């Protein structure tokens, strides 16, 4: 059985407070985007996993796909499986690729082995794997609060736009990024801001991590500036970086030619 985990971008991202449990409360809008990995699982005599595409440079036991299988195996008598994960979504980019892989693994195992888990049960399992994993169970635009698990569906359609995503060869550690954030509230709620026309988002819809990341990695800031120079209606760093996306009113030809060869560049219709 094969599924195709998608990525996400953050339309604004605020860190509102540090929680007693050490996590942070955030406010963001997750929006699904068609940059995909591929995940295949078949029943086997012995458990195994093969990862192709992007080199993850990690022990397989730490992979969230493996953890998703192990999590369900504690509650269900799952047989051994053979997993093939082909990575295409950039890693350490703020696009949620690992979280998406984990959520899709839960969905796949639920269907493949007819576990009959409800959506609410799947959401609960997903949260054990990561704060933004529950979003990928539903895969619909959502206002996220709390750790990112409190999801409120929002009616937002960006299908009139072309998406550009540029990822420099920089890996941003999310825990490190959070260490340098000073929590705070915005003057207007994100729920209200995303109702503005996209042309009004610039200067209003902000990612609080940009200041931290741009100071340490000015080349990430340069990507955002370049996207605006190329005619983006709106551009923002996604998550804690290092990927930056731009929304364009028309397709941008030869986008990769404007960035160094070692940058990963995606351009497609939303």
Secondary structure, DSSP 4 states (H G I P E B T S, - for coil): -EE--EEEEEEEEEEEEE-TTS-EEEEEEEEEEEEE-EEEEEE-SS-EEEEEES---S-GGG-HHHHHHHHHHTTS-PPPEEEEEEE-SPSSSSS-HHHHHHHHHHHHHHHHTT----HHHHHHHHHHH-TTTTHHHH-S-EEEETTTTEEEE-----TTSEEEEEE-S-PPPHHHHHHT------SS-HHHHTTS-GGGTTTTS-BTHHHHHHHH-HHHHHHHHHHHHTT-SEEEE-TTSS-EEEEESS--TTGGGGS-TTSEEEEEE-
